[in-house]
Amino acid sequence: MARTFAVADHVEATAATWSALGCVVRLVVTNSSALGPAVQVLEDNLSAIDRACSRFRTDSELMQAQADTTGPIGISPLFAAALDVALRAAELTDGLVSPTIAAALAAFGYDRDFADLPDDGPSPIDPESTRFTWRDIRLSPDRKAVSLPAGMQLDLGATAKALAADRAAAHIAAVCGCGVLVSLGGDIAVAGEAPPEGWSVRVQDAPGRLDHAPVGSSCIIAVADGGLATSSSVHRRWRRGGRSYHHIIDPRTGRPADSPWRTVSVTAATCVDANVASTAAIVMGEPAVSWLTALGLPARLVGTDGRVRRVNGWPEGDL
Amino acid sequence: MPFVRPRSHPLWAAVAARNSGHRRVTLLTWAAAVASVLGTVTVAEVARAATTSSTQPPEATTVVPLHLHSYYPRIRTFSKPTPTHTAAGLPTPRATHRAPSASPSPSSSPSQVLTPPTTPPAPPTTPPVVISSGS
């Protein structure tokens, strides 16, 4: 998780790909001369969000806030923004997307950087899932301090990454003056002047390489602005006690969501909104179709049986 | 922990409004774009204000003017190998890409309200530059 973003692992004329925050980072710009500065801006943004929000490094603000339960602890504007986004996500979804699921994730075995998880382990112990809710997080009105109850463990992973994508894309566009696409583990934010035909994106169940055929259901769309996020229970899985688990926790049960949807993709005005909606849809289950429809967010939902539902103008057609 | 139906939450009115905001805002500067992306705190503040008066109907929230996100997330498909494709292997514009409605009626359904503001351009020819997937 904690690493120095010194060199992009793979650099093309207008794109770079590397690993950070436990996921694949991809940066694409419309002007090749802007790629170098853009990589630097993105690395700086990712380093900052990692220092603020990682639950896998002891020196992060998140871990320090969890360790100090004597009262309000001063926090940086970035950590405050990440908390604010997480609380907003919980508020928007009435707790279906919650930053308080870290204990559940750990109880089911996801207690370290995903790449370091053992192949299997002892059976999980059901966490005290209802011990805390997001309403127990006290962010001061001026966003300069937070209080957490003793024992609360936070996981800002999904919303913090989406926030980082939104911020970095806007920052890069402002600094470099070109169109930019930032993808953090498949959650995408775009900013600046998009290519004439939009940013071409292949949507699929699990990560892969563009030069490899996608596994499972997939489609290709173009996005000109805003954000696109995909949540899926297909890829980030691990085994405990011989059983397979995934990382999308239903806060109501404290267990991995038992959803009829294996993958949900959503576009919205920001990557954060898209991420919140796609994650909530997985947790929500079947009602997600009507929910997303009512929200007006274009979305594509892939069922565990492979059926595909599209709402609000998501283009027809799969690969 | 009490859970109510999320679709009833007034905050989503802000999200939906931002997605349909193109009807309300016609000019978007870079500063506004950056401000809108970085304006999450403002969103939350306004949303919280809306939440504190839970009896207030979503239509009454005043979040729209505070968000200059004028963009509808324009999306389209362009790589479906069906008979609708052109000789070059590119799809013709899909039926889902409807022409914009200049003045939608207030009673329009969400999908109608969110019809993209412009006729989709010609099918793109560029290959995918990125993958969106669960990670």
Contacts between the chains, C-beta under 8 A, distances in Angstrom:
chain1	res1	chain2	res2	distance
A	15	B	129	6.4
A	23	B	135	4.7
A	24	B	135	7.1
A	26	B	130	5.1
A	26	B	131	7.9
A	28	B	129	4.9
A	28	B	130	6.3
A	81	B	40	6.3
A	81	B	41	6.6
A	84	B	40	6.2
A	84	B	41	5.5
A	84	B	44	5.1
A	85	B	40	5.5
A	85	B	44	7.8
A	87	B	44	7.0
A	88	B	11	7.2
A	88	B	40	6.9
A	88	B	43	6.7
A	88	B	44	4.5
A	88	B	47	6.5
A	91	B	9	7.3
A	91	B	11	5.8
A	91	B	44	7.8
A	91	B	47	6.6
A	91	B	48	7.5
A	91	B	51	6.6
A	92	B	6	7.2
A	92	B	9	6.1
A	92	B	11	4.8
A	92	B	12	6.0
A	92	B	15	7.1
A	92	B	47	7.7
A	93	B	6	4.9
A	93	B	9	7.5
A	94	B	3	5.4
A	94	B	4	5.4
A	94	B	5	7.6
A	94	B	6	4.9
A	94	B	9	6.1
A	95	B	1	6.1
A	95	B	3	6.0
A	96	B	3	7.6
A	96	B	6	6.1
A	130	B	1	5.7
A	133	B	1	4.9
A	143	B	41	6.6
A	163	B	40	7.2
A	166	B	37	4.9
A	167	B	37	6.7
A	167	B	38	6.6
A	169	B	37	7.4
A	170	B	33	6.8
A	170	B	34	4.7
A	170	B	37	4.2
A	170	B	38	6.6
A	171	B	34	8.0
A	173	B	30	7.4
A	173	B	33	7.6
A	173	B	34	7.7
A	174	B	30	6.5
A	174	B	34	5.5
A	181	B	129	6.7
A	181	B	130	6.1
A	183	B	130	4.8
A	183	B	131	7.6
A	183	B	132	7.1
A	185	B	135	3.1
A	186	B	131	6.2
A	186	B	132	4.5
A	186	B	133	4.4
A	186	B	134	6.7
A	186	B	135	4.9
A	187	B	132	7.4
A	187	B	135	7.5
A	188	B	130	6.5
A	188	B	132	5.6
A	189	B	37	7.8
A	191	B	33	6.7
A	191	B	37	7.1
A	195	B	124	7.9
A	195	B	126	6.6
A	196	B	121	7.1
A	196	B	124	7.8
A	197	B	78	7.8
A	197	B	121	6.7
A	197	B	122	7.8
A	197	B	123	7.7
A	197	B	124	2.8
A	197	B	125	6.6
A	197	B	126	5.6
A	198	B	74	6.6
A	198	B	75	7.8
A	198	B	76	7.3
A	198	B	124	6.2
A	199	B	129	6.2
A	199	B	130	7.2
A	200	B	78	7.4
A	200	B	124	6.2
A	200	B	126	5.0
A	200	B	127	6.2
A	200	B	128	4.6
A	200	B	129	5.6
A	200	B	130	7.9
A	201	B	128	6.0
A	201	B	129	7.4
A	201	B	130	5.5
A	201	B	131	7.3
A	201	B	132	5.3
A	202	B	128	4.0
A	202	B	130	7.5
A	202	B	131	5.1
A	202	B	132	7.3
A	203	B	131	7.7
A	203	B	132	4.9
A	203	B	133	7.2
A	204	B	131	6.2
A	204	B	132	7.6
A	204	B	133	4.9
A	205	B	133	6.2
A	205	B	134	6.5
A	206	B	133	5.4
A	206	B	134	6.4
A	207	B	131	6.5
A	207	B	133	5.0
A	207	B	134	7.8
A	207	B	135	5.7
A	208	B	131	6.1
A	208	B	133	7.1
A	209	B	131	8.0
A	210	B	127	7.6
A	210	B	128	5.8
A	210	B	129	7.7
A	210	B	130	7.6
A	210	B	131	6.4
A	214	B	131	7.8
A	219	B	77	6.1
A	219	B	79	7.8
A	219	B	80	7.6
A	220	B	77	6.3
A	220	B	78	6.4
A	220	B	79	4.1
A	220	B	128	5.6
A	221	B	75	4.6
A	221	B	76	6.2
A	221	B	77	5.5
A	221	B	78	7.7
A	222	B	74	7.5
A	222	B	75	6.4
A	222	B	76	5.3
A	222	B	78	6.3
A	222	B	124	5.3
A	223	B	73	6.4
A	223	B	74	7.2
A	223	B	75	5.6
A	224	B	71	7.7
A	224	B	73	7.6
A	224	B	74	4.3
A	224	B	75	8.0
A	225	B	71	4.2
A	225	B	73	6.3
A	225	B	74	6.8
A	226	B	69	7.6
A	226	B	71	5.3
A	226	B	73	3.9
A	227	B	73	7.4
A	228	B	73	7.3
A	228	B	75	7.9
A	228	B	132	5.4
A	229	B	132	7.3
A	230	B	132	4.6
A	230	B	133	5.4
A	230	B	134	5.6
A	231	B	134	5.7
A	232	B	133	6.4
A	232	B	134	2.2
A	232	B	135	7.9
A	233	B	134	6.9
A	234	B	134	5.7
A	235	B	133	6.9
A	235	B	134	5.0
A	235	B	135	6.4
A	236	B	134	6.8
A	236	B	135	6.5
A	251	B	1	7.4
A	252	B	1	7.1
A	252	B	3	6.2
A	263	B	133	7.6
A	263	B	134	5.8
A	265	B	132	6.2
A	267	B	73	3.8
A	267	B	75	5.6
A	268	B	15	6.6
A	268	B	18	7.6
A	268	B	19	6.2
A	268	B	73	6.2
A	269	B	15	7.3
A	269	B	18	4.1
A	269	B	19	5.5
A	269	B	21	7.5
A	269	B	36	7.8
A	269	B	67	8.0
A	269	B	69	4.3
A	269	B	71	6.0
A	269	B	73	6.7
A	270	B	18	7.8
A	270	B	37	6.3
A	270	B	69	7.3
A	272	B	40	6.8
A	273	B	15	5.2
A	273	B	18	7.4
A	277	B	15	7.7
A	280	B	6	6.5
A	284	B	6	7.0
A	287	B	5	7.9
A	287	B	7	8.0
A	290	B	7	7.3
A	291	B	6	6.4
A	291	B	7	4.7
A	293	B	110	6.2
A	293	B	111	7.3
A	294	B	7	5.2
A	294	B	110	6.1
A	295	B	7	7.3
A	295	B	12	5.4
A	295	B	15	6.3
A	295	B	16	5.3
A	295	B	110	7.2
A	296	B	16	4.6
A	296	B	19	5.4
A	296	B	20	6.3
A	296	B	110	4.0
A	296	B	111	7.4
A	296	B	113	6.4
A	296	B	114	4.6
A	297	B	15	7.2
A	297	B	16	7.6
A	297	B	19	6.4
A	298	B	73	6.4
A	298	B	75	5.9
A	298	B	114	7.6
A	311	B	111	7.6
A	312	B	110	6.4
A	312	B	111	5.2
A	312	B	114	5.9
A	313	B	75	7.5
A	313	B	96	5.3
A	313	B	97	7.7
A	313	B	98	8.0
A	313	B	111	6.0
A	313	B	114	6.6
A	313	B	115	7.2
A	313	B	116	7.5
A	314	B	75	6.6
A	314	B	96	7.7
A	315	B	75	6.3
A	315	B	76	5.4
A	315	B	77	3.5
A	315	B	94	5.6
A	315	B	96	5.5
A	315	B	97	7.7
A	316	B	77	6.9
A	316	B	80	7.6
A	316	B	94	5.8
A	316	B	95	7.7
A	316	B	96	5.9
A	317	B	77	4.7
A	317	B	80	3.3
A	317	B	82	6.8
A	317	B	91	7.1
A	317	B	94	7.2
A	318	B	80	7.2
A	319	B	79	6.6
A	319	B	80	7.3
A	319	B	81	7.8
